[in-house]
Amino acid sequence: MSAPIYELSAERLEGGVQSLGEYAGKVLLIVNTASHCGFTPQYQGLEDLHMRYGPRGFEVLGFPCNQFGAQEPGEAAEIASFCQKNYGVAFPMFAKIDVNGEHTHPLYRYLKKAAPGLLGSEAIKWNFTKFLVNRQGEVIGRYASATAPETIAEDIEALL
C-alpha cells in the first residue's frame, strides 16, 4: 500500500503537475520558502544538503509561499531566477502555495496533521519550516524556521 503523501501532486515552478509518488523510496526534506525573508540564506544550506545526499536517495522539495510578511511576492520566473542566481538551487521547486488557511495545499494539510508543531499546533508559523519524510513516506520530524539545514544532516543520515 502506498503512503498517503505519494497520492498527492503539486505544480512545478516551471509548470506542469508532478506526482509526489515519483519520490517514493527517497528521503525528503519539504520546505516552505521565500525570497525576501531573514531565513532566505537557508537556500544555501538546503542546496548543500541536496548536493551532499542527493546521490544517496535524498531530495529537498521547495514550496514558495507568500503568507508570511508577503516575503515571496514574485511570479514563478522571478522566484526561479532568484533561487538559481543567488543560491544555485538545483533541487525541485514547486509553484507558490498556501500552507495555512482555507486554501492550504493538500500536501501541507497532510504534513501538518502528521507532524504538529509545539503544543500540538498544526499551523505553520513562518517561512522555512521543514518536514523530514522517510523512504516509506512517513513524516519523521518537523523543524522550526530557525533550524539551520545543516543541523538536520544527522537525522537525514540516519534515514539514508
TIDO-538583 format. One record per atom (N, C-alpha, C): residue number from 1; x, y, z. Coordinates in nm, 3 decimals, always signed. Each point is the difference from the previous one (the first is absolute). Last residue first. Layout:
// residues N
+-----+---------+---------+---------+
!   n !      px !      py !      pz !
+-----+---------+---------+---------+
! NUM !       X !       Y !       Z !
...
+-----+---------+---------+---------+
// end
This chain:
// residues 160
+-----+---------+---------+---------+
!   n !      px !      py !      pz !
+-----+---------+---------+---------+
! 160 !  +1.905 !  +0.750 !  +0.563 !
! 160 !  +0.061 !  -0.047 !  -0.125 !
! 160 !  +0.066 !  -0.135 !  +0.022 !
! 159 !  -0.199 !  +0.253 !  +0.355 !
! 159 !  -0.105 !  -0.055 !  -0.086 !
! 159 !  +0.055 !  -0.055 !  -0.131 !
! 158 !  +0.281 !  +0.216 !  +0.327 !
! 158 !  -0.061 !  -0.116 !  +0.066 !
! 158 !  -0.106 !  -0.068 !  -0.088 !
! 157 !  +0.206 !  +0.408 !  -0.142 !
! 157 !  +0.091 !  -0.114 !  -0.007 !
! 157 !  -0.062 !  -0.125 !  +0.057 !
! 156 !  -0.231 !  +0.404 !  +0.054 !
! 156 !  -0.008 !  -0.047 !  -0.139 !
! 156 !  +0.087 !  -0.124 !  -0.015 !
! 155 !  +0.019 !  +0.221 !  +0.408 !
! 155 !  -0.129 !  -0.067 !  -0.013 !
! 155 !  -0.018 !  -0.057 !  -0.141 !
! 154 !  +0.383 !  +0.261 !  +0.084 !
! 154 !  +0.008 !  -0.126 !  +0.075 !
! 154 !  -0.130 !  -0.080 !  -0.012 !
! 153 !  +0.020 !  +0.440 !  -0.192 !
! 153 !  +0.080 !  -0.100 !  -0.073 !
! 153 !  +0.005 !  -0.135 !  +0.071 !
! 152 !  -0.197 !  +0.440 !  +0.130 !
! 152 !  -0.089 !  -0.113 !  -0.026 !
! 152 !  +0.076 !  -0.116 !  -0.065 !
! 151 !  +0.191 !  +0.431 !  +0.093 !
! 151 !  -0.021 !  -0.069 !  +0.128 !
! 151 !  -0.094 !  -0.120 !  -0.014 !
! 150 !  +0.102 !  +0.297 !  -0.368 !
! 150 !  +0.112 !  -0.089 !  +0.032 !
! 150 !  -0.018 !  -0.075 !  +0.131 !
! 149 !  -0.324 !  +0.337 !  -0.149 !
! 149 !  -0.004 !  -0.128 !  -0.071 !
! 149 !  +0.112 !  -0.096 !  +0.039 !
! 148 !  -0.189 !  +0.358 !  +0.351 !
! 148 !  +0.087 !  +0.005 !  -0.117 !
! 148 !  +0.000 !  -0.137 !  -0.069 !
! 147 !  -0.386 !  +0.232 !  +0.308 !
! 147 !  +0.088 !  -0.117 !  -0.005 !
! 147 !  +0.080 !  +0.003 !  -0.130 !
! 146 !  -0.351 !  +0.317 !  +0.114 !
! 146 !  +0.135 !  +0.036 !  +0.045 !
! 146 !  +0.097 !  -0.118 !  -0.004 !
! 145 !  -0.470 !  -0.055 !  -0.110 !
! 145 !  +0.068 !  +0.087 !  -0.096 !
! 145 !  +0.145 !  +0.028 !  +0.037 !
! 144 !  -0.207 !  -0.449 !  +0.202 !
! 144 !  -0.039 !  +0.141 !  -0.004 !
! 144 !  +0.083 !  +0.078 !  -0.102 !
! 143 !  -0.131 !  -0.533 !  -0.025 !
! 143 !  +0.105 !  +0.087 !  +0.051 !
! 143 !  -0.043 !  +0.146 !  -0.020 !
! 142 !  -0.185 !  -0.554 !  +0.020 !
! 142 !  -0.034 !  +0.137 !  -0.041 !
! 142 !  +0.102 !  +0.090 !  +0.068 !
! 141 !  -0.034 !  -0.571 !  -0.135 !
! 141 !  +0.026 !  +0.116 !  +0.085 !
! 141 !  -0.042 !  +0.130 !  -0.063 !
! 140 !  -0.096 !  -0.449 !  -0.175 !
! 140 !  +0.084 !  -0.035 !  +0.115 !
! 140 !  +0.021 !  +0.118 !  +0.094 !
! 139 !  -0.363 !  -0.199 !  -0.394 !
! 139 !  +0.059 !  +0.124 !  +0.050 !
! 139 !  +0.070 !  -0.031 !  +0.133 !
! 138 !  -0.076 !  -0.353 !  -0.416 !
! 138 !  -0.048 !  +0.039 !  +0.133 !
! 138 !  +0.071 !  +0.128 !  +0.044 !
! 137 !  +0.073 !  -0.279 !  -0.407 !
! 137 !  -0.099 !  +0.106 !  -0.013 !
! 137 !  -0.060 !  +0.045 !  +0.133 !
! 136 !  +0.366 !  -0.322 !  -0.103 !
! 136 !  -0.133 !  -0.062 !  -0.006 !
! 136 !  -0.112 !  +0.105 !  -0.010 !
! 135 !  +0.467 !  +0.113 !  +0.054 !
! 135 !  -0.014 !  -0.068 !  -0.129 !
! 135 !  -0.137 !  -0.065 !  -0.018 !
! 134 !  +0.020 !  +0.419 !  +0.340 !
! 134 !  +0.087 !  -0.115 !  -0.025 !
! 134 !  -0.030 !  -0.066 !  -0.135 !
! 133 !  -0.039 !  +0.532 !  +0.172 !
! 133 !  -0.082 !  -0.116 !  -0.036 !
! 133 !  +0.093 !  -0.116 !  -0.033 !
! 132 !  -0.019 !  +0.528 !  +0.248 !
! 132 !  +0.084 !  -0.109 !  -0.045 !
! 132 !  -0.086 !  -0.125 !  -0.017 !
! 131 !  -0.076 !  +0.568 !  +0.004 !
! 131 !  -0.055 !  -0.131 !  +0.035 !
! 131 !  +0.090 !  -0.107 !  -0.060 !
! 130 !  +0.015 !  +0.574 !  +0.139 !
! 130 !  +0.048 !  -0.117 !  -0.075 !
! 130 !  -0.064 !  -0.128 !  +0.053 !
! 129 !  -0.040 !  +0.583 !  -0.044 !
! 129 !  -0.034 !  -0.113 !  +0.086 !
! 129 !  +0.031 !  -0.124 !  -0.084 !
! 128 !  +0.049 !  +0.460 !  -0.164 !
! 128 !  +0.109 !  -0.094 !  +0.024 !
! 128 !  -0.027 !  -0.098 !  +0.114 !
! 127 !  -0.300 !  +0.440 !  +0.009 !
! 127 !  +0.073 !  -0.058 !  -0.113 !
! 127 !  +0.111 !  -0.094 !  +0.049 !
! 126 !  -0.392 !  +0.059 !  +0.348 !
! 126 !  +0.077 !  +0.092 !  -0.083 !
! 126 !  +0.064 !  -0.075 !  -0.115 !
! 125 !  -0.322 !  -0.200 !  +0.314 !
! 125 !  +0.022 !  +0.130 !  +0.066 !
! 125 !  +0.072 !  +0.100 !  -0.090 !
! 124 !  -0.361 !  -0.427 !  -0.072 !
! 124 !  +0.138 !  +0.034 !  -0.032 !
! 124 !  +0.022 !  +0.142 !  +0.054 !
! 123 !  -0.376 !  -0.338 !  +0.210 !
! 123 !  +0.031 !  +0.115 !  -0.086 !
! 123 !  +0.150 !  +0.013 !  -0.023 !
! 122 !  -0.226 !  -0.322 !  +0.297 !
! 122 !  +0.032 !  -0.043 !  -0.135 !
! 122 !  +0.045 !  +0.115 !  -0.088 !
! 121 !  +0.024 !  -0.118 !  +0.556 !
! 121 !  -0.046 !  +0.093 !  -0.102 !
! 121 !  +0.040 !  -0.050 !  -0.138 !
! 120 !  +0.106 !  -0.197 !  +0.444 !
! 120 !  -0.098 !  -0.060 !  -0.089 !
! 120 !  -0.055 !  +0.092 !  -0.106 !
! 119 !  +0.354 !  +0.105 !  +0.323 !
! 119 !  -0.129 !  -0.008 !  +0.067 !
! 119 !  -0.111 !  -0.051 !  -0.093 !
! 118 !  +0.407 !  +0.114 !  -0.281 !
! 118 !  -0.004 !  +0.014 !  +0.145 !
! 118 !  -0.142 !  +0.000 !  +0.053 !
! 117 !  -0.003 !  -0.196 !  -0.474 !
! 117 !  +0.106 !  +0.078 !  +0.064 !
! 117 !  -0.015 !  +0.001 !  +0.150 !
! 116 !  -0.161 !  -0.408 !  -0.351 !
! 116 !  -0.039 !  +0.130 !  +0.057 !
! 116 !  +0.120 !  +0.069 !  +0.065 !
! 115 !  -0.059 !  -0.390 !  -0.364 !
! 115 !  +0.105 !  +0.048 !  +0.091 !
! 115 !  -0.037 !  +0.139 !  +0.052 !
! 114 !  -0.305 !  -0.250 !  -0.275 !
! 114 !  +0.094 !  -0.108 !  +0.032 !
! 114 !  +0.106 !  +0.043 !  +0.101 !
! 113 !  -0.314 !  +0.315 !  -0.174 !
! 113 !  -0.072 !  -0.099 !  +0.081 !
! 113 !  +0.095 !  -0.110 !  +0.047 !
! 112 !  +0.169 !  +0.325 !  -0.293 !
! 112 !  -0.032 !  +0.062 !  +0.129 !
! 112 !  -0.074 !  -0.096 !  +0.093 !
! 111 !  +0.102 !  -0.136 !  -0.450 !
! 111 !  +0.121 !  +0.016 !  +0.080 !
! 111 !  -0.032 !  +0.053 !  +0.140 !
! 110 !  -0.358 !  -0.034 !  -0.318 !
! 110 !  +0.051 !  -0.131 !  +0.042 !
! 110 !  +0.120 !  +0.016 !  +0.095 !
! 109 !  -0.174 !  +0.385 !  -0.200 !
! 109 !  -0.103 !  -0.055 !  +0.091 !
! 109 !  +0.051 !  -0.131 !  +0.058 !
! 108 !  +0.259 !  +0.188 !  -0.333 !
! 108 !  +0.022 !  +0.061 !  +0.130 !
! 108 !  -0.109 !  -0.037 !  +0.101 !
! 107 !  -0.036 !  -0.157 !  -0.444 !
! 107 !  +0.125 !  -0.053 !  +0.057 !
! 107 !  +0.020 !  +0.056 !  +0.139 !
! 106 !  -0.366 !  +0.166 !  -0.259 !
! 106 !  -0.021 !  -0.133 !  +0.061 !
! 106 !  +0.126 !  -0.061 !  +0.061 !
! 105 !  -0.058 !  +0.536 !  -0.028 !
! 105 !  +0.027 !  -0.107 !  -0.096 !
! 105 !  -0.019 !  -0.135 !  +0.070 !
! 104 !  -0.261 !  +0.444 !  +0.159 !
! 104 !  +0.121 !  -0.079 !  +0.026 !
! 104 !  +0.013 !  -0.111 !  -0.103 !
! 103 !  -0.340 !  +0.374 !  +0.066 !
! 103 !  +0.055 !  -0.050 !  -0.127 !
! 103 !  +0.130 !  -0.077 !  +0.018 !
! 102 !  -0.243 !  +0.199 !  +0.373 !
! 102 !  -0.102 !  -0.067 !  -0.080 !
! 102 !  +0.056 !  -0.066 !  -0.127 !
! 101 !  +0.359 !  +0.093 !  +0.391 !
! 101 !  -0.125 !  +0.061 !  -0.041 !
! 101 !  -0.084 !  -0.085 !  -0.093 !
! 100 !  +0.545 !  -0.033 !  +0.012 !
! 100 !  -0.098 !  +0.018 !  +0.106 !
! 100 !  -0.130 !  +0.053 !  -0.061 !
!  99 !  +0.369 !  -0.079 !  -0.273 !
!  99 !  +0.028 !  -0.107 !  +0.096 !
!  99 !  -0.093 !  +0.007 !  +0.121 !
!  98 !  +0.016 !  +0.154 !  -0.560 !
!  98 !  -0.036 !  +0.039 !  +0.136 !
!  98 !  +0.028 !  -0.120 !  +0.090 !
!  97 !  +0.275 !  +0.103 !  -0.477 !
!  97 !  -0.118 !  -0.059 !  +0.063 !
!  97 !  -0.033 !  +0.071 !  +0.131 !
!  96 !  +0.323 !  +0.008 !  -0.501 !
!  96 !  -0.037 !  +0.065 !  +0.125 !
!  96 !  -0.131 !  -0.058 !  +0.052 !
!  95 !  +0.297 !  -0.314 !  -0.314 !
!  95 !  -0.074 !  +0.125 !  -0.011 !
!  95 !  -0.038 !  +0.052 !  +0.138 !
!  94 !  +0.434 !  -0.309 !  -0.021 !
!  94 !  -0.139 !  -0.012 !  -0.042 !
!  94 !  -0.065 !  +0.138 !  -0.005 !
!  93 !  +0.522 !  -0.253 !  -0.028 !
!  93 !  -0.081 !  +0.109 !  +0.054 !
!  93 !  -0.138 !  -0.009 !  -0.061 !
!  92 !  +0.470 !  -0.339 !  +0.067 !
!  92 !  -0.130 !  +0.031 !  -0.058 !
!  92 !  -0.073 !  +0.112 !  +0.076 !
!  91 !  +0.540 !  -0.004 !  -0.007 !
!  91 !  -0.104 !  -0.090 !  +0.049 !
!  91 !  -0.135 !  +0.043 !  -0.055 !
!  90 !  +0.410 !  +0.239 !  -0.069 !
!  90 !  -0.023 !  -0.105 !  -0.099 !
!  90 !  -0.107 !  -0.098 !  +0.047 !
!  89 !  +0.221 !  +0.530 !  +0.108 !
!  89 !  -0.095 !  -0.104 !  +0.037 !
!  89 !  -0.025 !  -0.096 !  -0.116 !
!  88 !  +0.310 !  +0.402 !  +0.099 !
!  88 !  +0.027 !  -0.117 !  -0.085 !
!  88 !  -0.093 !  -0.116 !  +0.026 !
!  87 !  +0.013 !  +0.465 !  +0.194 !
!  87 !  +0.035 !  -0.117 !  +0.080 !
!  87 !  +0.028 !  -0.125 !  -0.083 !
!  86 !  -0.110 !  +0.453 !  -0.179 !
!  86 !  +0.057 !  +0.028 !  +0.132 !
!  86 !  +0.050 !  -0.123 !  +0.075 !
!  85 !  -0.204 !  -0.024 !  -0.446 !
!  85 !  +0.106 !  +0.102 !  -0.004 !
!  85 !  +0.069 !  +0.015 !  +0.135 !
!  84 !  -0.376 !  -0.298 !  -0.042 !
!  84 !  +0.113 !  -0.045 !  -0.080 !
!  84 !  +0.117 !  +0.098 !  +0.010 !
!  83 !  -0.408 !  +0.111 !  +0.211 !
!  83 !  +0.057 !  -0.119 !  +0.063 !
!  83 !  +0.125 !  -0.047 !  -0.073 !
!  82 !  -0.247 !  +0.363 !  -0.185 !
!  82 !  +0.059 !  +0.036 !  +0.128 !
!  82 !  +0.072 !  -0.119 !  +0.062 !
!  81 !  -0.253 !  -0.076 !  -0.391 !
!  81 !  +0.121 !  +0.077 !  -0.029 !
!  81 !  +0.074 !  +0.035 !  +0.128 !
!  80 !  -0.419 !  -0.209 !  +0.040 !
!  80 !  +0.099 !  -0.093 !  -0.056 !
!  80 !  +0.132 !  +0.071 !  -0.025 !
!  79 !  -0.364 !  +0.264 !  +0.139 !
!  79 !  +0.043 !  -0.089 !  +0.109 !
!  79 !  +0.110 !  -0.093 !  -0.051 !
!  78 !  -0.208 !  +0.274 !  -0.317 !
!  78 !  +0.083 !  +0.080 !  +0.091 !
!  78 !  +0.056 !  -0.087 !  +0.112 !
!  77 !  -0.308 !  -0.195 !  -0.300 !
!  77 !  +0.128 !  +0.026 !  -0.068 !
!  77 !  +0.095 !  +0.080 !  +0.090 !
!  76 !  -0.447 !  -0.088 !  +0.161 !
!  76 !  +0.083 !  -0.119 !  -0.011 !
!  76 !  +0.137 !  +0.028 !  -0.061 !
!  75 !  -0.218 !  +0.420 !  +0.229 !
!  75 !  -0.060 !  -0.104 !  -0.083 !
!  75 !  +0.101 !  -0.113 !  -0.015 !
!  74 !  +0.009 !  +0.338 !  +0.440 !
!  74 !  +0.029 !  -0.019 !  -0.142 !
!  74 !  -0.082 !  -0.108 !  -0.067 !
!  73 !  +0.023 !  +0.149 !  +0.484 !
!  73 !  -0.097 !  +0.067 !  -0.086 !
!  73 !  +0.014 !  -0.034 !  -0.149 !
!  72 !  +0.145 !  -0.150 !  +0.500 !
!  72 !  +0.019 !  -0.069 !  -0.128 !
!  72 !  -0.099 !  +0.057 !  -0.100 !
!  71 !  +0.011 !  +0.147 !  +0.455 !
!  71 !  +0.142 !  -0.010 !  -0.030 !
!  71 !  +0.031 !  -0.083 !  -0.124 !
!  70 !  -0.399 !  +0.178 !  +0.301 !
!  70 !  +0.007 !  +0.021 !  -0.146 !
!  70 !  +0.144 !  -0.006 !  -0.049 !
!  69 !  -0.148 !  -0.109 !  +0.455 !
!  69 !  +0.060 !  +0.129 !  -0.026 !
!  69 !  +0.015 !  +0.030 !  -0.149 !
!  68 !  -0.154 !  -0.454 !  +0.058 !
!  68 !  +0.066 !  +0.053 !  +0.118 !
!  68 !  +0.072 !  +0.129 !  -0.036 !
!  67 !  -0.240 !  -0.286 !  -0.319 !
!  67 !  -0.093 !  +0.026 !  +0.111 !
!  67 !  +0.063 !  +0.065 !  +0.123 !
!  66 !  +0.147 !  -0.177 !  -0.465 !
!  66 !  -0.003 !  +0.144 !  +0.023 !
!  66 !  -0.088 !  +0.037 !  +0.120 !
!  65 !  +0.316 !  -0.441 !  -0.218 !
!  65 !  -0.124 !  +0.040 !  +0.067 !
!  65 !  +0.008 !  +0.149 !  +0.032 !
!  64 !  +0.266 !  -0.459 !  -0.282 !
!  64 !  -0.013 !  +0.143 !  +0.031 !
!  64 !  -0.138 !  +0.034 !  +0.058 !
!  63 !  +0.274 !  -0.465 !  -0.002 !
!  63 !  -0.134 !  +0.050 !  -0.028 !
!  63 !  -0.010 !  +0.147 !  +0.038 !
!  62 !  +0.385 !  -0.439 !  -0.097 !
!  62 !  -0.029 !  +0.136 !  +0.042 !
!  62 !  -0.136 !  +0.046 !  -0.047 !
!  61 !  +0.301 !  -0.473 !  +0.115 !
!  61 !  -0.110 !  +0.051 !  -0.081 !
!  61 !  -0.039 !  +0.136 !  +0.054 !
!  60 !  +0.441 !  -0.373 !  +0.010 !
!  60 !  -0.063 !  +0.115 !  +0.062 !
!  60 !  -0.111 !  +0.042 !  -0.096 !
!  59 !  +0.238 !  -0.505 !  +0.048 !
!  59 !  -0.048 !  +0.115 !  -0.077 !
!  59 !  -0.051 !  +0.108 !  +0.094 !
!  58 !  +0.312 !  -0.509 !  -0.031 !
!  58 !  -0.058 !  +0.110 !  +0.079 !
!  58 !  -0.042 !  +0.112 !  -0.094 !
!  57 !  +0.265 !  -0.432 !  -0.074 !
!  57 !  -0.145 !  -0.015 !  +0.005 !
!  57 !  -0.071 !  +0.103 !  +0.084 !
!  56 !  +0.482 !  -0.039 !  -0.111 !
!  56 !  -0.037 !  -0.112 !  +0.089 !
!  56 !  -0.152 !  -0.014 !  +0.013 !
!  55 !  +0.222 !  +0.355 !  -0.252 !
!  55 !  +0.040 !  -0.128 !  -0.060 !
!  55 !  -0.039 !  -0.122 !  +0.083 !
!  54 !  -0.093 !  +0.445 !  +0.174 !
!  54 !  -0.077 !  -0.036 !  -0.118 !
!  54 !  +0.039 !  -0.133 !  -0.062 !
!  53 !  +0.211 !  +0.253 !  +0.380 !
!  53 !  -0.074 !  -0.125 !  +0.020 !
!  53 !  -0.083 !  -0.045 !  -0.120 !
!  52 !  +0.288 !  +0.401 !  -0.003 !
!  52 !  +0.072 !  -0.099 !  +0.082 !
!  52 !  -0.071 !  -0.135 !  +0.004 !
!  51 !  -0.196 !  +0.382 !  -0.220 !
!  51 !  +0.119 !  -0.046 !  -0.072 !
!  51 !  +0.071 !  -0.114 !  +0.075 !
!  50 !  -0.373 !  +0.205 !  +0.208 !
!  50 !  -0.043 !  -0.063 !  -0.126 !
!  50 !  +0.120 !  -0.059 !  -0.074 !
!  49 !  +0.080 !  +0.263 !  +0.381 !
!  49 !  -0.053 !  -0.132 !  +0.037 !
!  49 !  -0.039 !  -0.078 !  -0.125 !
!  48 !  +0.134 !  +0.441 !  -0.069 !
!  48 !  +0.114 !  -0.081 !  +0.045 !
!  48 !  -0.045 !  -0.140 !  +0.039 !
!  47 !  -0.330 !  +0.316 !  -0.104 !
!  47 !  +0.070 !  -0.045 !  -0.121 !
!  47 !  +0.120 !  -0.086 !  +0.036 !
!  46 !  -0.228 !  +0.201 !  +0.353 !
!  46 !  -0.086 !  -0.101 !  -0.061 !
!  46 !  +0.065 !  -0.056 !  -0.126 !
!  45 !  +0.212 !  +0.358 !  +0.217 !
!  45 !  +0.010 !  -0.122 !  +0.079 !
!  45 !  -0.084 !  -0.113 !  -0.057 !
!  44 !  -0.034 !  +0.423 !  -0.204 !
!  44 !  +0.135 !  -0.054 !  -0.019 !
!  44 !  +0.017 !  -0.131 !  +0.076 !
!  43 !  -0.401 !  +0.244 !  +0.052 !
!  43 !  +0.005 !  -0.064 !  -0.132 !
!  43 !  +0.137 !  -0.064 !  -0.023 !
!  42 !  -0.091 !  +0.276 !  +0.378 !
!  42 !  -0.008 !  -0.145 !  +0.018 !
!  42 !  -0.008 !  -0.073 !  -0.134 !
!  41 !  -0.011 !  +0.484 !  +0.049 !
!  41 !  +0.131 !  -0.062 !  -0.020 !
!  41 !  +0.001 !  -0.152 !  +0.025 !
!  40 !  -0.403 !  +0.262 !  +0.086 !
!  40 !  +0.027 !  -0.032 !  -0.141 !
!  40 !  +0.139 !  -0.059 !  -0.023 !
!  39 !  -0.233 !  +0.178 !  +0.413 !
!  39 !  +0.049 !  -0.138 !  -0.010 !
!  39 !  +0.035 !  -0.040 !  -0.143 !
!  38 !  -0.190 !  +0.426 !  +0.112 !
!  38 !  +0.125 !  -0.009 !  +0.075 !
!  38 !  +0.062 !  -0.140 !  -0.007 !
!  37 !  -0.306 !  +0.161 !  -0.406 !
!  37 !  -0.018 !  -0.035 !  +0.141 !
!  37 !  +0.136 !  +0.000 !  +0.068 !
!  36 !  -0.188 !  +0.027 !  -0.486 !
!  36 !  +0.029 !  +0.126 !  +0.070 !
!  36 !  -0.019 !  -0.016 !  +0.150 !
!  35 !  -0.080 !  -0.358 !  -0.327 !
!  35 !  +0.119 !  +0.067 !  -0.052 !
!  35 !  +0.041 !  +0.125 !  +0.078 !
!  34 !  -0.253 !  -0.488 !  +0.145 !
!  34 !  -0.030 !  +0.139 !  -0.036 !
!  34 !  +0.130 !  +0.069 !  -0.037 !
!  33 !  -0.251 !  -0.539 !  +0.120 !
!  33 !  +0.109 !  +0.095 !  -0.021 !
!  33 !  -0.050 !  +0.140 !  -0.031 !
!  32 !  -0.114 !  -0.523 !  +0.230 !
!  32 !  -0.067 !  +0.117 !  -0.058 !
!  32 !  +0.101 !  +0.114 !  -0.002 !
!  31 !  +0.101 !  -0.551 !  -0.014 !
!  31 !  +0.021 !  +0.131 !  +0.062 !
!  31 !  -0.086 !  +0.106 !  -0.068 !
!  30 !  +0.147 !  -0.567 !  +0.069 !
!  30 !  -0.097 !  +0.086 !  -0.065 !
!  30 !  -0.003 !  +0.133 !  +0.076 !
!  29 !  +0.317 !  -0.458 !  -0.077 !
!  29 !  -0.009 !  +0.114 !  +0.089 !
!  29 !  -0.086 !  +0.102 !  -0.073 !
!  28 !  +0.080 !  -0.572 !  -0.049 !
!  28 !  -0.037 !  +0.134 !  -0.045 !
!  28 !  +0.010 !  +0.102 !  +0.113 !
!  27 !  +0.166 !  -0.527 !  -0.196 !
!  27 !  -0.014 !  +0.082 !  +0.121 !
!  27 !  -0.023 !  +0.143 !  -0.049 !
!  26 !  -0.142 !  -0.440 !  -0.300 !
!  26 !  +0.102 !  +0.100 !  +0.031 !
!  26 !  -0.028 !  +0.064 !  +0.136 !
!  25 !  -0.288 !  -0.326 !  -0.217 !
!  25 !  +0.129 !  -0.065 !  +0.023 !
!  25 !  +0.113 !  +0.097 !  +0.029 !
!  24 !  -0.406 !  +0.191 !  -0.268 !
!  24 !  -0.009 !  -0.119 !  +0.085 !
!  24 !  +0.138 !  -0.065 !  +0.010 !
!  23 !  -0.141 !  +0.394 !  -0.265 !
!  23 !  +0.104 !  +0.006 !  +0.103 !
!  23 !  -0.006 !  -0.119 !  +0.095 !
!  22 !  -0.315 !  +0.079 !  -0.354 !
!  22 !  +0.130 !  -0.012 !  -0.067 !
!  22 !  +0.115 !  +0.004 !  +0.100 !
!  21 !  -0.455 !  +0.077 !  +0.125 !
!  21 !  +0.032 !  -0.142 !  -0.009 !
!  21 !  +0.133 !  -0.024 !  -0.069 !
!  20 !  -0.220 !  +0.420 !  +0.032 !
!  20 !  +0.100 !  -0.022 !  +0.103 !
!  20 !  +0.035 !  -0.149 !  +0.009 !
!  19 !  -0.166 !  +0.266 !  -0.448 !
!  19 !  -0.046 !  -0.089 !  +0.107 !
!  19 !  +0.111 !  -0.015 !  +0.103 !
!  18 !  -0.078 !  +0.427 !  -0.338 !
!  18 !  +0.084 !  -0.115 !  +0.032 !
!  18 !  -0.063 !  -0.078 !  +0.114 !
!  17 !  -0.128 !  +0.392 !  -0.416 !
!  17 !  -0.032 !  -0.061 !  +0.129 !
!  17 !  +0.087 !  -0.123 !  +0.020 !
!  16 !  +0.070 !  +0.486 !  -0.297 !
!  16 !  -0.024 !  -0.144 !  -0.001 !
!  16 !  -0.023 !  -0.053 !  +0.139 !
!  15 !  +0.301 !  +0.440 !  -0.054 !
!  15 !  -0.124 !  -0.043 !  -0.063 !
!  15 !  -0.009 !  -0.152 !  -0.003 !
!  14 !  +0.348 !  +0.261 !  +0.215 !
!  14 !  +0.011 !  +0.027 !  -0.143 !
!  14 !  -0.124 !  -0.045 !  -0.077 !
!  13 !  +0.027 !  -0.070 !  +0.467 !
!  13 !  +0.021 !  +0.143 !  -0.019 !
!  13 !  +0.006 !  +0.035 !  -0.149 !
!  12 !  -0.284 !  -0.430 !  +0.149 !
!  12 !  +0.141 !  +0.040 !  +0.001 !
!  12 !  +0.010 !  +0.150 !  -0.029 !
!  11 !  -0.425 !  -0.267 !  +0.232 !
!  11 !  +0.045 !  +0.065 !  -0.122 !
!  11 !  +0.146 !  +0.043 !  +0.016 !
!  10 !  -0.228 !  -0.432 !  +0.252 !
!  10 !  +0.018 !  +0.144 !  +0.011 !
!  10 !  +0.051 !  +0.054 !  -0.132 !
!   9 !  -0.249 !  -0.470 !  +0.277 !
!   9 !  +0.080 !  +0.058 !  -0.107 !
!   9 !  +0.009 !  +0.150 !  +0.022 !
!   8 !  -0.125 !  -0.510 !  +0.282 !
!   8 !  -0.016 !  +0.142 !  -0.025 !
!   8 !  +0.085 !  +0.044 !  -0.119 !
!   7 !  -0.002 !  -0.437 !  +0.207 !
!   7 !  -0.124 !  +0.014 !  -0.078 !
!   7 !  -0.026 !  +0.146 !  -0.037 !
!   6 !  +0.359 !  -0.151 !  +0.284 !
!   6 !  +0.029 !  -0.035 !  -0.139 !
!   6 !  -0.123 !  +0.007 !  -0.089 !
!   5 !  -0.014 !  +0.070 !  +0.477 !
!   5 !  +0.073 !  +0.111 !  -0.063 !
!   5 !  +0.021 !  -0.027 !  -0.149 !
!   4 !  -0.202 !  -0.335 !  +0.289 !
!   4 !  -0.088 !  +0.109 !  -0.045 !
!   4 !  +0.073 !  +0.114 !  -0.073 !
!   3 !  +0.199 !  -0.500 !  -0.018 !
!   3 !  -0.018 !  +0.100 !  +0.106 !
!   3 !  -0.084 !  +0.115 !  -0.054 !
!   2 !  -0.048 !  -0.505 !  -0.198 !
!   2 !  +0.074 !  +0.123 !  -0.014 !
!   2 !  -0.028 !  +0.094 !  +0.118 !
!   1 !  -0.013 !  -0.558 !  -0.027 !
!   1 !  -0.083 !  +0.119 !  +0.000 !
!   1 !  +0.088 !  +0.126 !  +0.000 !
+-----+---------+---------+---------+
// end
